[in-house]
Amino acid sequence: MTVATAHPSLQEFETTARADGYTEVLTREWLPLAVLDTHSHPFDARALVVRGELWLTVGTGADQHTRHIAAGQRFELARNTPHDERYGSDGATFWVARRSD
């Protein structure tokens, strides 16, 4: 028997993120098969995928690695980290907390 682990509510996610110093929480939705080429952000990001899936490729050259992230899983990116994103056939929705200072 497989027991599904429930993820926190958006309010719980935001409360925890703010307690950890994140100042902004957003819901991001991506279309099916969307691709974002290599880019970076001027903020730290902590995210929880709540629907769909993505492949997150972090780094460049020999230091590059790709991670498959599905609904219920989390990821974090430090500010200015080069990465690209590729979304699955159903797109994806995730909650992301941002910390700029």
C-alpha positions as a Markdown table, in Angstrom:
| # | Residue | x | y | z |
|---|---|---|---|---|
| 1 | Met | 0.0 | 0.0 | 0.0 |
| 2 | Thr | 1.3 | 3.4 | -0.9 |
| 3 | Val | 0.4 | 6.4 | 1.3 |
| 4 | Ala | 0.5 | 9.8 | -0.3 |
| 5 | Thr | 2.2 | 12.5 | 1.7 |
| 6 | Ala | 0.2 | 15.7 | 1.7 |
| 7 | His | 2.1 | 18.9 | 1.1 |
| 8 | Pro | 1.5 | 22.0 | 3.2 |
| 9 | Ser | -1.1 | 24.5 | 2.3 |
| 10 | Leu | 0.0 | 27.7 | 0.5 |
| 11 | Gln | -0.5 | 29.6 | 3.8 |
| 12 | Glu | 1.7 | 27.1 | 5.7 |
| 13 | Phe | 4.4 | 27.3 | 3.0 |
| 14 | Glu | 4.3 | 31.1 | 3.2 |
| 15 | Thr | 4.5 | 31.1 | 7.0 |
| 16 | Thr | 7.5 | 28.8 | 7.0 |
| 17 | Ala | 9.2 | 30.7 | 4.2 |
| 18 | Arg | 8.7 | 34.1 | 5.9 |
| 19 | Ala | 10.0 | 32.7 | 9.2 |
| 20 | Asp | 13.2 | 31.7 | 7.3 |
| 21 | Gly | 13.7 | 35.2 | 6.0 |
| 22 | Tyr | 12.0 | 35.0 | 2.6 |
| 23 | Thr | 10.1 | 38.2 | 1.8 |
| 24 | Glu | 7.9 | 37.3 | -1.1 |
| 25 | Val | 5.8 | 34.2 | -2.0 |
| 26 | Leu | 4.3 | 33.7 | -5.5 |
| 27 | Thr | 2.3 | 31.0 | -7.4 |
| 28 | Arg | 4.0 | 30.4 | -10.7 |
| 29 | Glu | 2.2 | 28.4 | -13.5 |
| 30 | Trp | 3.9 | 27.1 | -16.6 |
| 31 | Leu | 2.4 | 25.9 | -19.8 |
| 32 | Pro | 2.9 | 22.4 | -21.1 |
| 33 | Leu | 6.3 | 21.8 | -22.7 |
| 34 | Ala | 7.5 | 25.3 | -21.8 |
| 35 | Val | 11.3 | 25.8 | -21.9 |
| 36 | Leu | 13.3 | 28.6 | -20.2 |
| 37 | Asp | 16.8 | 28.8 | -21.5 |
| 38 | Thr | 19.7 | 29.4 | -19.2 |
| 39 | His | 19.1 | 32.4 | -16.9 |
| 40 | Ser | 19.6 | 33.4 | -13.3 |
| 41 | His | 17.8 | 35.5 | -10.7 |
| 42 | Pro | 19.0 | 38.2 | -8.2 |
| 43 | Phe | 17.2 | 36.4 | -5.3 |
| 44 | Asp | 17.3 | 33.1 | -3.5 |
| 45 | Ala | 14.4 | 30.8 | -4.3 |
| 46 | Arg | 12.7 | 28.0 | -2.4 |
| 47 | Ala | 9.9 | 26.2 | -4.3 |
| 48 | Leu | 7.3 | 23.5 | -3.9 |
| 49 | Val | 5.9 | 21.9 | -7.0 |
| 50 | Val | 2.1 | 21.4 | -6.5 |
| 51 | Arg | 1.1 | 20.2 | -10.0 |
| 52 | Gly | 2.9 | 18.8 | -12.9 |
| 53 | Glu | 6.7 | 18.3 | -13.3 |
| 54 | Leu | 9.8 | 20.0 | -14.5 |
| 55 | Trp | 13.5 | 19.3 | -15.3 |
| 56 | Leu | 15.8 | 21.8 | -13.6 |
| 57 | Thr | 19.3 | 22.0 | -15.0 |
| 58 | Val | 21.7 | 23.8 | -12.7 |
| 59 | Gly | 25.2 | 25.1 | -13.5 |
| 60 | Thr | 27.2 | 25.3 | -16.7 |
| 61 | Gly | 29.8 | 23.1 | -18.5 |
| 62 | Ala | 31.2 | 20.2 | -16.5 |
| 63 | Asp | 29.4 | 21.4 | -13.3 |
| 64 | Gln | 26.0 | 21.0 | -15.0 |
| 65 | His | 23.4 | 18.6 | -13.6 |
| 66 | Thr | 19.7 | 18.0 | -14.2 |
| 67 | Arg | 17.1 | 17.0 | -11.7 |
| 68 | His | 13.5 | 15.8 | -12.4 |
| 69 | Ile | 11.1 | 17.5 | -9.9 |
| 70 | Ala | 7.5 | 16.2 | -9.7 |
| 71 | Ala | 4.4 | 17.4 | -7.7 |
| 72 | Gly | 5.1 | 17.3 | -4.0 |
| 73 | Gln | 8.9 | 17.8 | -4.4 |
| 74 | Arg | 10.9 | 20.9 | -3.5 |
| 75 | Phe | 13.9 | 22.7 | -4.9 |
| 76 | Glu | 16.1 | 25.6 | -3.8 |
| 77 | Leu | 18.3 | 27.9 | -5.9 |
| 78 | Ala | 20.8 | 30.4 | -4.6 |
| 79 | Arg | 20.7 | 33.8 | -6.2 |
| 80 | Asn | 22.7 | 34.2 | -9.4 |
| 81 | Thr | 22.8 | 30.5 | -10.1 |
| 82 | Pro | 22.6 | 29.7 | -13.8 |
| 83 | His | 19.8 | 27.3 | -14.6 |
| 84 | Asp | 17.3 | 26.3 | -17.2 |
| 85 | Glu | 13.8 | 24.9 | -16.9 |
| 86 | Arg | 11.9 | 22.4 | -19.0 |
| 87 | Tyr | 8.3 | 21.6 | -18.2 |
| 88 | Gly | 6.4 | 18.4 | -18.8 |
| 89 | Ser | 3.4 | 17.7 | -21.0 |
| 90 | Asp | 1.0 | 18.9 | -18.4 |
| 91 | Gly | 2.9 | 22.1 | -17.5 |
| 92 | Ala | 3.5 | 22.8 | -13.8 |
| 93 | Thr | 2.4 | 25.0 | -10.9 |
| 94 | Phe | 4.7 | 25.7 | -8.0 |
| 95 | Trp | 4.9 | 28.0 | -5.1 |
| 96 | Val | 8.1 | 30.0 | -4.8 |
| 97 | Ala | 9.5 | 32.0 | -1.9 |
| 98 | Arg | 12.0 | 34.7 | -2.8 |
| 99 | Arg | 14.7 | 36.3 | -0.6 |
| 100 | Ser | 16.6 | 39.3 | -2.0 |
| 101 | Asp | 18.6 | 40.5 | 1.0 |
